[in-house]
Amino acid sequence: MIEKRKTDYQLMINQLKSLSEISPNYIPLLSNASAVIFENMEDLNWAGFYLVDDKDELLLGPFQGKSACVIIPKGKGVCGTAFVEDAVQRVDDVHQFKGHIACDSASNSEIVIPIHYKGKVTAVLDIDSPLFARFSEADEEGLKDLVKALEELIKW
């Protein structure tokens, strides 16, 4: 049996800090953040960001994985719920989540974390896995730390 390696969230945060020194602009930093997440976390099929647009909807941002939904209305699906509730959504079985939007039918679990700028949700980090119950409490805490670092590093 192959042992699952532990995700090193501090290493990921340090990588993002170094990358932000080159450019703290949100486009390259979120692009690299999605790559860092996708490369360092096991059993993912999508990792990326949705940005709040001028219509108060979520617009597809930088990501790694298969093509994705372009626009998610506020309050719809896991991402839209995280946006409207301004709360982390950790879903062990997305098929049981009322209103789930299936951009990739291979996704079985998901975690979404709101990202803030000037006290308002300005984006969400969205990560999907083909495994059920992929995301633990430790993953949630590590990803919240990563998002907090992004909030401090990004120049919107």
C-alpha atoms as a printed R data frame, in Angstrom:
    type eleno elety resid chain resno       x      y       z
1   ATOM     1    CA   MET     A     1   0.000  0.000   0.000
2   ATOM     2    CA   ILE     A     2   1.343  3.402  -0.966
3   ATOM     3    CA   GLU     A     3   1.231  5.869   1.888
4   ATOM     4    CA   LYS     A     4  -0.324  9.228   1.151
5   ATOM     5    CA   ARG     A     5   2.128 12.078   1.681
6   ATOM     6    CA   LYS     A     6   1.186 14.942   3.958
7   ATOM     7    CA   THR     A     7   0.592 18.255   2.210
8   ATOM     8    CA   ASP     A     8   3.117 20.886   3.289
9   ATOM     9    CA   TYR     A     9   1.003 24.045   3.354
10  ATOM    10    CA   GLN     A    10   3.809 26.178   4.762
11  ATOM    11    CA   LEU     A    11   6.020 25.229   1.826
12  ATOM    12    CA   MET     A    12   3.211 26.207  -0.555
13  ATOM    13    CA   ILE     A    13   2.786 29.562   1.225
14  ATOM    14    CA   ASN     A    14   6.536 30.184   1.057
15  ATOM    15    CA   GLN     A    15   6.498 29.439  -2.682
16  ATOM    16    CA   LEU     A    16   3.691 31.964  -3.178
17  ATOM    17    CA   LYS     A    17   5.533 34.585  -1.121
18  ATOM    18    CA   SER     A    18   8.585 34.163  -3.352
19  ATOM    19    CA   LEU     A    19   6.453 34.355  -6.494
20  ATOM    20    CA   SER     A    20   4.715 37.504  -5.234
21  ATOM    21    CA   GLU     A    21   8.088 39.253  -5.054
22  ATOM    22    CA   ILE     A    22   8.297 38.953  -8.837
23  ATOM    23    CA   SER     A    23   4.763 40.314  -9.289
24  ATOM    24    CA   PRO     A    24   1.994 40.682  -6.699
25  ATOM    25    CA   ASN     A    25  -0.593 41.269  -9.466
26  ATOM    26    CA   TYR     A    26  -3.567 38.973  -8.957
27  ATOM    27    CA   ILE     A    27  -3.447 37.305 -12.399
28  ATOM    28    CA   PRO     A    28   0.076 35.810 -12.240
29  ATOM    29    CA   LEU     A    29  -0.154 35.158  -8.496
30  ATOM    30    CA   LEU     A    30  -3.466 33.289  -8.724
31  ATOM    31    CA   SER     A    31  -2.190 31.454 -11.810
32  ATOM    32    CA   ASN     A    32   0.863 30.263  -9.929
33  ATOM    33    CA   ALA     A    33  -1.193 29.538  -6.806
34  ATOM    34    CA   SER     A    34  -3.434 27.172  -8.764
35  ATOM    35    CA   ALA     A    35  -0.325 25.399 -10.103
36  ATOM    36    CA   VAL     A    36   1.288 25.191  -6.651
37  ATOM    37    CA   ILE     A    37  -1.898 23.674  -5.198
38  ATOM    38    CA   PHE     A    38  -2.375 21.238  -8.086
39  ATOM    39    CA   GLU     A    39   1.254 20.084  -7.887
40  ATOM    40    CA   ASN     A    40   1.407 19.718  -4.099
41  ATOM    41    CA   MET     A    41  -1.940 18.186  -3.169
42  ATOM    42    CA   GLU     A    42  -2.698 14.603  -4.119
43  ATOM    43    CA   ASP     A    43  -5.885 13.294  -5.711
44  ATOM    44    CA   LEU     A    44  -7.165 16.518  -7.291
45  ATOM    45    CA   ASN     A    45  -8.810 16.967 -10.643
46  ATOM    46    CA   TRP     A    46  -9.285 20.776 -10.477
47  ATOM    47    CA   ALA     A    47  -7.785 23.669  -8.535
48  ATOM    48    CA   GLY     A    48  -8.448 27.289  -9.284
49  ATOM    49    CA   PHE     A    49 -10.217 30.529  -8.658
50  ATOM    50    CA   TYR     A    50 -13.477 32.246  -9.456
51  ATOM    51    CA   LEU     A    51 -13.425 36.043  -9.295
52  ATOM    52    CA   VAL     A    52 -16.377 38.248  -8.353
53  ATOM    53    CA   ASP     A    53 -17.301 40.283 -11.452
54  ATOM    54    CA   ASP     A    54 -19.154 43.579 -11.834
55  ATOM    55    CA   LYS     A    55 -22.491 41.679 -12.032
56  ATOM    56    CA   ASP     A    56 -21.836 40.125  -8.596
57  ATOM    57    CA   GLU     A    57 -21.359 36.701 -10.168
58  ATOM    58    CA   LEU     A    58 -18.345 34.399 -10.074
59  ATOM    59    CA   LEU     A    59 -16.252 34.501 -13.241
60  ATOM    60    CA   LEU     A    60 -13.726 31.783 -14.054
61  ATOM    61    CA   GLY     A    61 -10.180 32.795 -13.154
62  ATOM    62    CA   PRO     A    62  -6.793 31.060 -13.258
63  ATOM    63    CA   PHE     A    63  -6.960 27.283 -12.788
64  ATOM    64    CA   GLN     A    64  -5.417 23.857 -13.363
65  ATOM    65    CA   GLY     A    65  -7.518 20.981 -14.669
66  ATOM    66    CA   LYS     A    66 -10.195 20.356 -17.267
67  ATOM    67    CA   SER     A    67 -12.250 23.165 -18.765
68  ATOM    68    CA   ALA     A    68 -14.704 24.626 -16.263
69  ATOM    69    CA   CYS     A    69 -17.915 26.555 -15.813
70  ATOM    70    CA   VAL     A    70 -17.349 30.139 -16.936
71  ATOM    71    CA   ILE     A    71 -19.956 31.924 -14.805
72  ATOM    72    CA   ILE     A    72 -21.461 30.799 -11.496
73  ATOM    73    CA   PRO     A    73 -24.399 32.839 -10.182
74  ATOM    74    CA   LYS     A    74 -24.256 34.083  -6.600
75  ATOM    75    CA   GLY     A    75 -25.700 31.431  -4.296
76  ATOM    76    CA   LYS     A    76 -25.552 28.602  -6.863
77  ATOM    77    CA   GLY     A    77 -23.518 25.456  -6.329
78  ATOM    78    CA   VAL     A    78 -20.737 25.044  -3.801
79  ATOM    79    CA   CYS     A    79 -18.789 28.079  -5.058
80  ATOM    80    CA   GLY     A    80 -21.805 30.377  -5.169
81  ATOM    81    CA   THR     A    81 -22.811 29.245  -1.676
82  ATOM    82    CA   ALA     A    82 -19.330 29.968  -0.288
83  ATOM    83    CA   PHE     A    83 -19.549 33.414  -1.918
84  ATOM    84    CA   VAL     A    84 -22.994 34.360  -0.601
85  ATOM    85    CA   GLU     A    85 -22.454 32.887   2.877
86  ATOM    86    CA   ASP     A    86 -18.823 34.081   3.090
87  ATOM    87    CA   ALA     A    87 -17.967 30.719   4.601
88  ATOM    88    CA   VAL     A    88 -15.803 27.722   3.769
89  ATOM    89    CA   GLN     A    89 -17.696 24.894   2.119
90  ATOM    90    CA   ARG     A    90 -16.105 21.453   2.607
91  ATOM    91    CA   VAL     A    91 -18.279 18.887   0.869
92  ATOM    92    CA   ASP     A    92 -17.534 15.166   1.187
93  ATOM    93    CA   ASP     A    93 -20.041 14.156  -1.522
94  ATOM    94    CA   VAL     A    94 -20.963 16.868  -4.022
95  ATOM    95    CA   HIS     A    95 -23.790 14.712  -5.380
96  ATOM    96    CA   GLN     A    96 -25.591 15.237  -2.068
97  ATOM    97    CA   PHE     A    97 -25.115 19.044  -2.138
98  ATOM    98    CA   LYS     A    98 -28.371 20.710  -3.144
99  ATOM    99    CA   GLY     A    99 -27.842 22.716  -6.328
100 ATOM   100    CA   HIS     A   100 -24.381 21.321  -7.055
101 ATOM   101    CA   ILE     A   101 -23.086 22.415 -10.465
102 ATOM   102    CA   ALA     A   102 -21.311 19.513 -12.169
103 ATOM   103    CA   CYS     A   103 -18.640 21.142 -14.334
104 ATOM   104    CA   ASP     A   104 -16.710 17.835 -14.274
105 ATOM   105    CA   SER     A   105 -18.714 14.675 -13.652
106 ATOM   106    CA   ALA     A   106 -15.557 13.045 -12.218
107 ATOM   107    CA   SER     A   107 -15.624 15.358  -9.169
108 ATOM   108    CA   ASN     A   108 -16.928 13.745  -5.991
109 ATOM   109    CA   SER     A   109 -15.725 16.085  -3.233
110 ATOM   110    CA   GLU     A   110 -14.938 19.783  -3.108
111 ATOM   111    CA   ILE     A   111 -13.644 22.534  -0.882
112 ATOM   112    CA   VAL     A   112 -14.248 26.233  -1.518
113 ATOM   113    CA   ILE     A   113 -12.707 29.073   0.493
114 ATOM   114    CA   PRO     A   114 -13.687 32.756   0.146
115 ATOM   115    CA   ILE     A   115 -10.938 35.300  -0.550
116 ATOM   116    CA   HIS     A   116 -11.331 38.854   0.742
117 ATOM   117    CA   TYR     A   117 -10.206 42.312  -0.285
118 ATOM   118    CA   LYS     A   118 -11.160 45.354   1.761
119 ATOM   119    CA   GLY     A   119 -13.536 43.236   3.851
120 ATOM   120    CA   LYS     A   120 -15.552 41.857   0.932
121 ATOM   121    CA   VAL     A   121 -15.444 38.516  -0.844
122 ATOM   122    CA   THR     A   122 -13.610 39.208  -4.087
123 ATOM   123    CA   ALA     A   123 -12.890 35.619  -5.186
124 ATOM   124    CA   VAL     A   124 -13.099 31.997  -4.095
125 ATOM   125    CA   LEU     A   125 -10.544 29.206  -4.150
126 ATOM   126    CA   ASP     A   126 -12.200 26.065  -5.523
127 ATOM   127    CA   ILE     A   127 -10.604 22.607  -5.348
128 ATOM   128    CA   ASP     A   128 -12.211 19.379  -6.585
129 ATOM   129    CA   SER     A   129 -11.283 15.735  -6.177
130 ATOM   130    CA   PRO     A   130 -12.485 12.517  -7.797
131 ATOM   131    CA   LEU     A   131 -12.346 10.919  -4.320
132 ATOM   132    CA   PHE     A   132 -15.204 11.121  -1.856
133 ATOM   133    CA   ALA     A   133 -14.341 12.898   1.435
134 ATOM   134    CA   ARG     A   134 -10.907 13.913   0.060
135 ATOM   135    CA   PHE     A   135 -10.576 17.088   2.143
136 ATOM   136    CA   SER     A   136  -9.871 16.842   5.856
137 ATOM   137    CA   GLU     A   137 -10.069 19.400   8.625
138 ATOM   138    CA   ALA     A   138  -6.261 19.701   8.348
139 ATOM   139    CA   ASP     A   139  -6.627 20.485   4.620
140 ATOM   140    CA   GLU     A   140  -9.240 23.110   5.431
141 ATOM   141    CA   GLU     A   141  -6.984 24.785   7.994
142 ATOM   142    CA   GLY     A   142  -3.952 24.648   5.691
143 ATOM   143    CA   LEU     A   143  -5.903 26.088   2.773
144 ATOM   144    CA   LYS     A   144  -7.356 28.838   4.963
145 ATOM   145    CA   ASP     A   145  -3.775 29.791   5.889
146 ATOM   146    CA   LEU     A   146  -2.831 29.769   2.212
147 ATOM   147    CA   VAL     A   147  -5.801 32.023   1.355
148 ATOM   148    CA   LYS     A   148  -4.898 34.372   4.203
149 ATOM   149    CA   ALA     A   149  -1.387 34.646   2.749
150 ATOM   150    CA   LEU     A   150  -2.840 35.344  -0.709
151 ATOM   151    CA   GLU     A   151  -5.068 38.083   0.755
152 ATOM   152    CA   GLU     A   152  -1.957 39.757   2.164
153 ATOM   153    CA   LEU     A   153   0.187 39.277  -0.956
154 ATOM   154    CA   ILE     A   154  -2.161 40.097  -3.839
155 ATOM   155    CA   LYS     A   155  -2.311 43.554  -5.319
156 ATOM   156    CA   TRP     A   156  -5.781 43.827  -6.840
